[in-house]
Amino acid sequence: MAGYVEDIATLRMSDAEEAGGKGANMGEMVAAQLPVPPGFVVLRDSYLTSMSSALVADELNAAHREALLRAGDPELFDDLCTTMKALVLKAGMPDDIRESILASYRAMGLNCFVAVRSSATGEDGADASFAGMNETFTNVRGEQDLIEAVRNCWASPVVGSPPIRRWRW
């Protein structure tokens, strides 16, 4: 798997590290011929590249390490979380990643409604579960709103790889 975006139909559980558990599971459901709306996953490298390109990755990682150490101090912890969110939003998104996301969105139809939600690659494990901590955005319509929803999903408490799914009405 190479690139920044992948159609959910091509994903399998072996892709969970890059696509997240939810994204990989959706691919497995498509393979099992279950009724899954069309969609795509913005892969982990999209986020990592965006943070590196904007030169905020080191500062973001340092703030994250500090937040883990300061979890017992709610005020300081909240300040660090605010700092991390601001860094992610400041980073933005390189044009090639933006265009990859928009090309996949356009392939689903003109101005369709989608949901953007985390499929964080480290969301669930043997020692911890963070399911439901990221923001979910539903009824997202239009290219600019989609990009904004992806960036806001990245900036929510646990950063991940959002799968984008088309809503069926």
Secondary structure, 3 states (H helix, E strand, C coil): CCCCEEEHHHCCHHHHHHHHHHHHHHHHHHHCCCCCCCEEEECHHHHHHHHHHCCCHHHHHHHHHHHHHCCCCHHHHHHHHHHHHHHHHHHCCCHHHHHHHHHHHHHCCCCCEEEECCCCCCCECCCCECCCCCCCEEEEECHHHHHHHHHHHHHCCCCCCCEEEECCC
